[in-house]
Amino acid sequence: MSATHEIEYKAKKIKITVAKTSQGKQVGTFIVADTDPLLRGTGADANTAEEALHNAERKAKELVDQRA
């Protein structure tokens, strides 16, 4: 089962999906819309869905900042 979250950061829409891995950890993957090339990535594994969401959000924001 996975959960999807959308946030906006610096006028970019970031879609984050948090899912459970086969090892029982939670991981957040993200896509930043309206970027060329499309920014995609994965945050660090976490023990909870909330931690995975924060990890993916932090990584996505880092990549958006690098592009600015």
PyMOL Python script that loads the backbone (N, CA, C, O; Angstrom):
from pymol import cmd

cmd.read_pdbstr("""\
ATOM      1  N   MET A   1       0.844  -1.179   0.000  1.00  0.00           N
ATOM      2  CA  MET A   1       0.000   0.000   0.000  1.00  0.00           C
ATOM      3  C   MET A   1       0.886   1.237   0.000  1.00  0.00           C
ATOM      4  O   MET A   1       1.920   1.263   0.667  1.00  0.00           O
ATOM      5  N   SER A   2       0.482   2.265  -0.749  1.00  0.00           N
ATOM      6  CA  SER A   2       1.262   3.480  -0.814  1.00  0.00           C
ATOM      7  C   SER A   2       0.363   4.689  -0.597  1.00  0.00           C
ATOM      8  O   SER A   2      -0.853   4.619  -0.773  1.00  0.00           O
ATOM      9  N   ALA A   3       0.979   5.781  -0.218  1.00  0.00           N
ATOM     10  CA  ALA A   3       0.261   7.033  -0.011  1.00  0.00           C
ATOM     11  C   ALA A   3       0.943   8.109  -0.852  1.00  0.00           C
ATOM     12  O   ALA A   3       2.170   8.145  -0.948  1.00  0.00           O
ATOM     13  N   THR A   4       0.148   8.977  -1.456  1.00  0.00           N
ATOM     14  CA  THR A   4       0.687  10.035  -2.300  1.00  0.00           C
ATOM     15  C   THR A   4       0.419  11.392  -1.664  1.00  0.00           C
ATOM     16  O   THR A   4      -0.666  11.651  -1.144  1.00  0.00           O
ATOM     17  N   HIS A   5       1.435  12.252  -1.719  1.00  0.00           N
ATOM     18  CA  HIS A   5       1.336  13.604  -1.170  1.00  0.00           C
ATOM     19  C   HIS A   5       1.827  14.577  -2.233  1.00  0.00           C
ATOM     20  O   HIS A   5       2.743  14.264  -2.994  1.00  0.00           O
ATOM     21  N   GLU A   6       1.223  15.748  -2.283  1.00  0.00           N
ATOM     22  CA  GLU A   6       1.679  16.785  -3.197  1.00  0.00           C
ATOM     23  C   GLU A   6       1.986  18.038  -2.401  1.00  0.00           C
ATOM     24  O   GLU A   6       1.219  18.445  -1.529  1.00  0.00           O
ATOM     25  N   ILE A   7       3.142  18.651  -2.721  1.00  0.00           N
ATOM     26  CA  ILE A   7       3.521  19.901  -2.092  1.00  0.00           C
ATOM     27  C   ILE A   7       3.958  20.858  -3.187  1.00  0.00           C
ATOM     28  O   ILE A   7       4.219  20.445  -4.317  1.00  0.00           O
ATOM     29  N   GLU A   8       4.035  22.127  -2.851  1.00  0.00           N
ATOM     30  CA  GLU A   8       4.554  23.115  -3.777  1.00  0.00           C
ATOM     31  C   GLU A   8       5.754  23.774  -3.114  1.00  0.00           C
ATOM     32  O   GLU A   8       5.708  24.147  -1.942  1.00  0.00           O
ATOM     33  N   TYR A   9       6.839  23.914  -3.891  1.00  0.00           N
ATOM     34  CA  TYR A   9       8.069  24.512  -3.390  1.00  0.00           C
ATOM     35  C   TYR A   9       8.678  25.324  -4.513  1.00  0.00           C
ATOM     36  O   TYR A   9       8.980  24.795  -5.583  1.00  0.00           O
ATOM     37  N   LYS A  10       8.857  26.615  -4.264  1.00  0.00           N
ATOM     38  CA  LYS A  10       9.417  27.529  -5.270  1.00  0.00           C
ATOM     39  C   LYS A  10       8.685  27.411  -6.601  1.00  0.00           C
ATOM     40  O   LYS A  10       9.306  27.306  -7.659  1.00  0.00           O
ATOM     41  N   ALA A  11       7.375  27.430  -6.535  1.00  0.00           N
ATOM     42  CA  ALA A  11       6.485  27.375  -7.706  1.00  0.00           C
ATOM     43  C   ALA A  11       6.594  26.073  -8.486  1.00  0.00           C
ATOM     44  O   ALA A  11       6.183  26.021  -9.645  1.00  0.00           O
ATOM     45  N   LYS A  12       7.130  25.031  -7.888  1.00  0.00           N
ATOM     46  CA  LYS A  12       7.212  23.707  -8.513  1.00  0.00           C
ATOM     47  C   LYS A  12       6.331  22.749  -7.722  1.00  0.00           C
ATOM     48  O   LYS A  12       6.344  22.753  -6.491  1.00  0.00           O
ATOM     49  N   LYS A  13       5.572  21.933  -8.432  1.00  0.00           N
ATOM     50  CA  LYS A  13       4.749  20.919  -7.776  1.00  0.00           C
ATOM     51  C   LYS A  13       5.569  19.652  -7.619  1.00  0.00           C
ATOM     52  O   LYS A  13       6.154  19.146  -8.577  1.00  0.00           O
ATOM     53  N   ILE A  14       5.601  19.151  -6.395  1.00  0.00           N
ATOM     54  CA  ILE A  14       6.350  17.941  -6.073  1.00  0.00           C
ATOM     55  C   ILE A  14       5.350  16.878  -5.630  1.00  0.00           C
ATOM     56  O   ILE A  14       4.579  17.084  -4.692  1.00  0.00           O
ATOM     57  N   LYS A  15       5.374  15.748  -6.313  1.00  0.00           N
ATOM     58  CA  LYS A  15       4.496  14.626  -5.970  1.00  0.00           C
ATOM     59  C   LYS A  15       5.363  13.556  -5.312  1.00  0.00           C
ATOM     60  O   LYS A  15       6.329  13.075  -5.905  1.00  0.00           O
ATOM     61  N   ILE A  16       5.010  13.190  -4.087  1.00  0.00           N
ATOM     62  CA  ILE A  16       5.769  12.203  -3.313  1.00  0.00           C
ATOM     63  C   ILE A  16       4.878  11.002  -3.039  1.00  0.00           C
ATOM     64  O   ILE A  16       3.742  11.140  -2.584  1.00  0.00           O
ATOM     65  N   THR A  17       5.412   9.831  -3.323  1.00  0.00           N
ATOM     66  CA  THR A  17       4.708   8.586  -3.038  1.00  0.00           C
ATOM     67  C   THR A  17       5.520   7.807  -2.006  1.00  0.00           C
ATOM     68  O   THR A  17       6.710   7.559  -2.199  1.00  0.00           O
ATOM     69  N   VAL A  18       4.875   7.431  -0.926  1.00  0.00           N
ATOM     70  CA  VAL A  18       5.524   6.662   0.134  1.00  0.00           C
ATOM     71  C   VAL A  18       4.976   5.239   0.086  1.00  0.00           C
ATOM     72  O   VAL A  18       3.763   5.025   0.081  1.00  0.00           O
ATOM     73  N   ALA A  19       5.890   4.272   0.052  1.00  0.00           N
ATOM     74  CA  ALA A  19       5.491   2.860  -0.009  1.00  0.00           C
ATOM     75  C   ALA A  19       6.411   2.025   0.868  1.00  0.00           C
ATOM     76  O   ALA A  19       7.508   2.451   1.229  1.00  0.00           O
ATOM     77  N   LYS A  20       5.949   0.844   1.198  1.00  0.00           N
ATOM     78  CA  LYS A  20       6.735  -0.089   2.010  1.00  0.00           C
ATOM     79  C   LYS A  20       7.591  -0.944   1.080  1.00  0.00           C
ATOM     80  O   LYS A  20       7.111  -1.433   0.057  1.00  0.00           O
ATOM     81  N   THR A  21       8.860  -1.121   1.442  1.00  0.00           N
ATOM     82  CA  THR A  21       9.764  -1.959   0.663  1.00  0.00           C
ATOM     83  C   THR A  21       9.611  -3.413   1.080  1.00  0.00           C
ATOM     84  O   THR A  21       8.941  -3.725   2.064  1.00  0.00           O
ATOM     85  N   SER A  22      10.243  -4.298   0.317  1.00  0.00           N
ATOM     86  CA  SER A  22      10.174  -5.724   0.654  1.00  0.00           C
ATOM     87  C   SER A  22      10.910  -6.039   1.958  1.00  0.00           C
ATOM     88  O   SER A  22      10.674  -7.083   2.567  1.00  0.00           O
ATOM     89  N   GLN A  23      11.800  -5.139   2.386  1.00  0.00           N
ATOM     90  CA  GLN A  23      12.512  -5.333   3.654  1.00  0.00           C
ATOM     91  C   GLN A  23      11.743  -4.756   4.841  1.00  0.00           C
ATOM     92  O   GLN A  23      12.241  -4.778   5.967  1.00  0.00           O
ATOM     93  N   GLY A  24      10.536  -4.241   4.604  1.00  0.00           N
ATOM     94  CA  GLY A  24       9.719  -3.717   5.693  1.00  0.00           C
ATOM     95  C   GLY A  24       9.963  -2.259   6.023  1.00  0.00           C
ATOM     96  O   GLY A  24       9.352  -1.733   6.954  1.00  0.00           O
ATOM     97  N   LYS A  25      10.833  -1.594   5.292  1.00  0.00           N
ATOM     98  CA  LYS A  25      11.095  -0.168   5.507  1.00  0.00           C
ATOM     99  C   LYS A  25      10.117   0.648   4.681  1.00  0.00           C
ATOM    100  O   LYS A  25       9.429   0.105   3.817  1.00  0.00           O
ATOM    101  N   GLN A  26      10.051   1.930   4.934  1.00  0.00           N
ATOM    102  CA  GLN A  26       9.247   2.866   4.158  1.00  0.00           C
ATOM    103  C   GLN A  26      10.198   3.708   3.307  1.00  0.00           C
ATOM    104  O   GLN A  26      11.279   4.082   3.763  1.00  0.00           O
ATOM    105  N   VAL A  27       9.793   4.003   2.072  1.00  0.00           N
ATOM    106  CA  VAL A  27      10.620   4.824   1.197  1.00  0.00           C
ATOM    107  C   VAL A  27       9.720   5.794   0.436  1.00  0.00           C
ATOM    108  O   VAL A  27       8.612   5.449   0.025  1.00  0.00           O
ATOM    109  N   GLY A  28      10.224   7.013   0.258  1.00  0.00           N
ATOM    110  CA  GLY A  28       9.488   8.028  -0.493  1.00  0.00           C
ATOM    111  C   GLY A  28      10.177   8.293  -1.815  1.00  0.00           C
ATOM    112  O   GLY A  28      11.380   8.549  -1.856  1.00  0.00           O
ATOM    113  N   THR A  29       9.417   8.231  -2.896  1.00  0.00           N
ATOM    114  CA  THR A  29       9.936   8.587  -4.214  1.00  0.00           C
ATOM    115  C   THR A  29       9.222   9.859  -4.649  1.00  0.00           C
ATOM    116  O   THR A  29       8.083  10.103  -4.253  1.00  0.00           O
ATOM    117  N   PHE A  30       9.895  10.673  -5.470  1.00  0.00           N
ATOM    118  CA  PHE A  30       9.299  11.941  -5.856  1.00  0.00           C
ATOM    119  C   PHE A  30       9.518  12.257  -7.326  1.00  0.00           C
ATOM    120  O   PHE A  30      10.446  11.765  -7.968  1.00  0.00           O
ATOM    121  N   ILE A  31       8.623  13.102  -7.833  1.00  0.00           N
ATOM    122  CA  ILE A  31       8.713  13.664  -9.175  1.00  0.00           C
ATOM    123  C   ILE A  31       8.422  15.154  -9.033  1.00  0.00           C
ATOM    124  O   ILE A  31       7.443  15.550  -8.400  1.00  0.00           O
ATOM    125  N   VAL A  32       9.291  15.979  -9.635  1.00  0.00           N
ATOM    126  CA  VAL A  32       9.085  17.423  -9.633  1.00  0.00           C
ATOM    127  C   VAL A  32       8.560  17.805 -11.016  1.00  0.00           C
ATOM    128  O   VAL A  32       9.273  17.696 -12.013  1.00  0.00           O
ATOM    129  N   ALA A  33       7.311  18.251 -11.061  1.00  0.00           N
ATOM    130  CA  ALA A  33       6.683  18.601 -12.338  1.00  0.00           C
ATOM    131  C   ALA A  33       7.285  19.878 -12.913  1.00  0.00           C
ATOM    132  O   ALA A  33       7.895  20.673 -12.199  1.00  0.00           O
ATOM    133  N   ASP A  34       7.102  20.056 -14.212  1.00  0.00           N
ATOM    134  CA  ASP A  34       7.529  21.270 -14.917  1.00  0.00           C
ATOM    135  C   ASP A  34       9.031  21.504 -14.856  1.00  0.00           C
ATOM    136  O   ASP A  34       9.478  22.650 -14.789  1.00  0.00           O
ATOM    137  N   THR A  35       9.806  20.442 -14.878  1.00  0.00           N
ATOM    138  CA  THR A  35      11.260  20.562 -14.969  1.00  0.00           C
ATOM    139  C   THR A  35      11.709  19.833 -16.224  1.00  0.00           C
ATOM    140  O   THR A  35      11.101  18.845 -16.636  1.00  0.00           O
ATOM    141  N   ASP A  36      12.775  20.327 -16.824  1.00  0.00           N
ATOM    142  CA  ASP A  36      13.298  19.710 -18.040  1.00  0.00           C
ATOM    143  C   ASP A  36      14.797  19.581 -17.901  1.00  0.00           C
ATOM    144  O   ASP A  36      15.490  20.598 -17.919  1.00  0.00           O
ATOM    145  N   PRO A  37      15.328  18.388 -17.764  1.00  0.00           N
ATOM    146  CA  PRO A  37      14.621  17.110 -17.725  1.00  0.00           C
ATOM    147  C   PRO A  37      13.865  16.938 -16.407  1.00  0.00           C
ATOM    148  O   PRO A  37      14.136  17.615 -15.416  1.00  0.00           O
ATOM    149  N   LEU A  38      12.925  16.025 -16.432  1.00  0.00           N
ATOM    150  CA  LEU A  38      12.086  15.763 -15.273  1.00  0.00           C
ATOM    151  C   LEU A  38      12.940  15.317 -14.093  1.00  0.00           C
ATOM    152  O   LEU A  38      13.742  14.391 -14.212  1.00  0.00           O
ATOM    153  N   LEU A  39      12.763  15.982 -12.953  1.00  0.00           N
ATOM    154  CA  LEU A  39      13.488  15.595 -11.740  1.00  0.00           C
ATOM    155  C   LEU A  39      12.748  14.468 -11.049  1.00  0.00           C
ATOM    156  O   LEU A  39      11.553  14.570 -10.769  1.00  0.00           O
ATOM    157  N   ARG A  40      13.468  13.394 -10.776  1.00  0.00           N
ATOM    158  CA  ARG A  40      12.924  12.244 -10.047  1.00  0.00           C
ATOM    159  C   ARG A  40      13.962  11.809  -9.029  1.00  0.00           C
ATOM    160  O   ARG A  40      15.154  12.073  -9.187  1.00  0.00           O
ATOM    161  N   GLY A  41      13.506  11.153  -8.002  1.00  0.00           N
ATOM    162  CA  GLY A  41      14.450  10.654  -7.026  1.00  0.00           C
ATOM    163  C   GLY A  41      13.776   9.888  -5.918  1.00  0.00           C
ATOM    164  O   GLY A  41      12.563   9.682  -5.908  1.00  0.00           O
ATOM    165  N   THR A  42      14.605   9.476  -4.987  1.00  0.00           N
ATOM    166  CA  THR A  42      14.162   8.683  -3.841  1.00  0.00           C
ATOM    167  C   THR A  42      14.829   9.223  -2.591  1.00  0.00           C
ATOM    168  O   THR A  42      16.021   9.534  -2.591  1.00  0.00           O
ATOM    169  N   GLY A  43      14.049   9.330  -1.526  1.00  0.00           N
ATOM    170  CA  GLY A  43      14.608   9.714  -0.241  1.00  0.00           C
ATOM    171  C   GLY A  43      15.178   8.482   0.458  1.00  0.00           C
ATOM    172  O   GLY A  43      15.019   7.355  -0.009  1.00  0.00           O
ATOM    173  N   ALA A  44      15.828   8.716   1.560  1.00  0.00           N
ATOM    174  CA  ALA A  44      16.408   7.618   2.334  1.00  0.00           C
ATOM    175  C   ALA A  44      15.311   6.753   2.944  1.00  0.00           C
ATOM    176  O   ALA A  44      14.235   7.252   3.276  1.00  0.00           O
ATOM    177  N   ASP A  45      15.582   5.454   3.092  1.00  0.00           N
ATOM    178  CA  ASP A  45      14.649   4.543   3.755  1.00  0.00           C
ATOM    179  C   ASP A  45      14.398   5.020   5.183  1.00  0.00           C
ATOM    180  O   ASP A  45      15.251   5.662   5.796  1.00  0.00           O
ATOM    181  N   ALA A  46      13.233   4.700   5.694  1.00  0.00           N
ATOM    182  CA  ALA A  46      12.871   5.106   7.043  1.00  0.00           C
ATOM    183  C   ALA A  46      12.024   4.020   7.692  1.00  0.00           C
ATOM    184  O   ALA A  46      11.551   3.096   7.030  1.00  0.00           O
ATOM    185  N   ASN A  47      11.846   4.154   8.997  1.00  0.00           N
ATOM    186  CA  ASN A  47      11.033   3.185   9.737  1.00  0.00           C
ATOM    187  C   ASN A  47       9.546   3.506   9.680  1.00  0.00           C
ATOM    188  O   ASN A  47       8.715   2.611   9.831  1.00  0.00           O
ATOM    189  N   THR A  48       9.200   4.783   9.462  1.00  0.00           N
ATOM    190  CA  THR A  48       7.793   5.170   9.404  1.00  0.00           C
ATOM    191  C   THR A  48       7.510   5.903   8.092  1.00  0.00           C
ATOM    192  O   THR A  48       8.420   6.416   7.442  1.00  0.00           O
ATOM    193  N   ALA A  49       6.240   5.941   7.721  1.00  0.00           N
ATOM    194  CA  ALA A  49       5.832   6.635   6.502  1.00  0.00           C
ATOM    195  C   ALA A  49       6.110   8.133   6.619  1.00  0.00           C
ATOM    196  O   ALA A  49       6.502   8.767   5.639  1.00  0.00           O
ATOM    197  N   GLU A  50       5.914   8.694   7.790  1.00  0.00           N
ATOM    198  CA  GLU A  50       6.149  10.125   7.989  1.00  0.00           C
ATOM    199  C   GLU A  50       7.628  10.467   7.799  1.00  0.00           C
ATOM    200  O   GLU A  50       7.950  11.470   7.162  1.00  0.00           O
ATOM    201  N   GLU A  51       8.520   9.652   8.338  1.00  0.00           N
ATOM    202  CA  GLU A  51       9.956   9.873   8.155  1.00  0.00           C
ATOM    203  C   GLU A  51      10.334   9.763   6.681  1.00  0.00           C
ATOM    204  O   GLU A  51      11.128  10.559   6.182  1.00  0.00           O
ATOM    205  N   ALA A  52       9.770   8.782   5.988  1.00  0.00           N
ATOM    206  CA  ALA A  52      10.048   8.598   4.564  1.00  0.00           C
ATOM    207  C   ALA A  52       9.565   9.797   3.760  1.00  0.00           C
ATOM    208  O   ALA A  52      10.237  10.232   2.824  1.00  0.00           O
ATOM    209  N   LEU A  53       8.412  10.329   4.118  1.00  0.00           N
ATOM    210  CA  LEU A  53       7.886  11.520   3.459  1.00  0.00           C
ATOM    211  C   LEU A  53       8.842  12.698   3.644  1.00  0.00           C
ATOM    212  O   LEU A  53       9.148  13.405   2.684  1.00  0.00           O
ATOM    213  N   HIS A  54       9.307  12.907   4.855  1.00  0.00           N
ATOM    214  CA  HIS A  54      10.236  14.016   5.133  1.00  0.00           C
ATOM    215  C   HIS A  54      11.556  13.830   4.393  1.00  0.00           C
ATOM    216  O   HIS A  54      12.113  14.795   3.870  1.00  0.00           O
ATOM    217  N   ASN A  55      12.060  12.599   4.345  1.00  0.00           N
ATOM    218  CA  ASN A  55      13.314  12.343   3.634  1.00  0.00           C
ATOM    219  C   ASN A  55      13.186  12.658   2.147  1.00  0.00           C
ATOM    220  O   ASN A  55      14.070  13.288   1.566  1.00  0.00           O
ATOM    221  N   ALA A  56      12.090  12.222   1.532  1.00  0.00           N
ATOM    222  CA  ALA A  56      11.874  12.475   0.111  1.00  0.00           C
ATOM    223  C   ALA A  56      11.647  13.967  -0.145  1.00  0.00           C
ATOM    224  O   ALA A  56      12.142  14.511  -1.132  1.00  0.00           O
ATOM    225  N   GLU A  57      10.904  14.624   0.738  1.00  0.00           N
ATOM    226  CA  GLU A  57      10.655  16.061   0.588  1.00  0.00           C
ATOM    227  C   GLU A  57      11.967  16.844   0.660  1.00  0.00           C
ATOM    228  O   GLU A  57      12.201  17.747  -0.144  1.00  0.00           O
ATOM    229  N   ARG A  58      12.810  16.500   1.613  1.00  0.00           N
ATOM    230  CA  ARG A  58      14.099  17.178   1.776  1.00  0.00           C
ATOM    231  C   ARG A  58      14.972  17.002   0.529  1.00  0.00           C
ATOM    232  O   ARG A  58      15.582  17.960   0.056  1.00  0.00           O
ATOM    233  N   LYS A  59      15.029  15.782   0.004  1.00  0.00           N
ATOM    234  CA  LYS A  59      15.839  15.495  -1.181  1.00  0.00           C
ATOM    235  C   LYS A  59      15.307  16.248  -2.401  1.00  0.00           C
ATOM    236  O   LYS A  59      16.087  16.794  -3.181  1.00  0.00           O
ATOM    237  N   ALA A  60      13.985  16.279  -2.569  1.00  0.00           N
ATOM    238  CA  ALA A  60      13.377  16.991  -3.695  1.00  0.00           C
ATOM    239  C   ALA A  60      13.696  18.484  -3.618  1.00  0.00           C
ATOM    240  O   ALA A  60      14.038  19.101  -4.626  1.00  0.00           O
ATOM    241  N   LYS A  61      13.582  19.060  -2.423  1.00  0.00           N
ATOM    242  CA  LYS A  61      13.880  20.481  -2.261  1.00  0.00           C
ATOM    243  C   LYS A  61      15.354  20.782  -2.546  1.00  0.00           C
ATOM    244  O   LYS A  61      15.674  21.820  -3.124  1.00  0.00           O
ATOM    245  N   GLU A  62      16.242  19.884  -2.146  1.00  0.00           N
ATOM    246  CA  GLU A  62      17.673  20.052  -2.447  1.00  0.00           C
ATOM    247  C   GLU A  62      17.903  20.111  -3.945  1.00  0.00           C
ATOM    248  O   GLU A  62      18.655  20.959  -4.425  1.00  0.00           O
ATOM    249  N   LEU A  63      17.255  19.207  -4.695  1.00  0.00           N
ATOM    250  CA  LEU A  63      17.423  19.181  -6.146  1.00  0.00           C
ATOM    251  C   LEU A  63      16.832  20.425  -6.808  1.00  0.00           C
ATOM    252  O   LEU A  63      17.410  20.947  -7.761  1.00  0.00           O
ATOM    253  N   VAL A  64      15.699  20.902  -6.320  1.00  0.00           N
ATOM    254  CA  VAL A  64      15.107  22.126  -6.863  1.00  0.00           C
ATOM    255  C   VAL A  64      16.045  23.312  -6.586  1.00  0.00           C
ATOM    256  O   VAL A  64      16.248  24.157  -7.458  1.00  0.00           O
ATOM    257  N   ASP A  65      16.605  23.372  -5.393  1.00  0.00           N
ATOM    258  CA  ASP A  65      17.535  24.447  -5.050  1.00  0.00           C
ATOM    259  C   ASP A  65      18.788  24.421  -5.912  1.00  0.00           C
ATOM    260  O   ASP A  65      19.314  25.474  -6.273  1.00  0.00           O
ATOM    261  N   GLN A  66      19.272  23.231  -6.245  1.00  0.00           N
ATOM    262  CA  GLN A  66      20.449  23.107  -7.096  1.00  0.00           C
ATOM    263  C   GLN A  66      20.180  23.639  -8.494  1.00  0.00           C
ATOM    264  O   GLN A  66      21.088  24.151  -9.150  1.00  0.00           O
ATOM    265  N   ARG A  67      18.942  23.523  -8.955  1.00  0.00           N
ATOM    266  CA  ARG A  67      18.574  23.985 -10.296  1.00  0.00           C
ATOM    267  C   ARG A  67      18.377  25.505 -10.343  1.00  0.00           C
ATOM    268  O   ARG A  67      18.411  26.100 -11.419  1.00  0.00           O
ATOM    269  N   ALA A  68      18.174  26.128  -9.187  1.00  0.00           N
ATOM    270  CA  ALA A  68      17.858  27.563  -9.160  1.00  0.00           C
ATOM    271  C   ALA A  68      19.073  28.413  -9.450  1.00  0.00           C
ATOM    272  O   ALA A  68      18.979  29.640  -9.465  1.00  0.00           O
TER     273      ALA A  68
END
""", "prot")
cmd.dss("prot")
cmd.show_as("cartoon", "prot")
cmd.util.cbc("prot")
cmd.orient("prot")
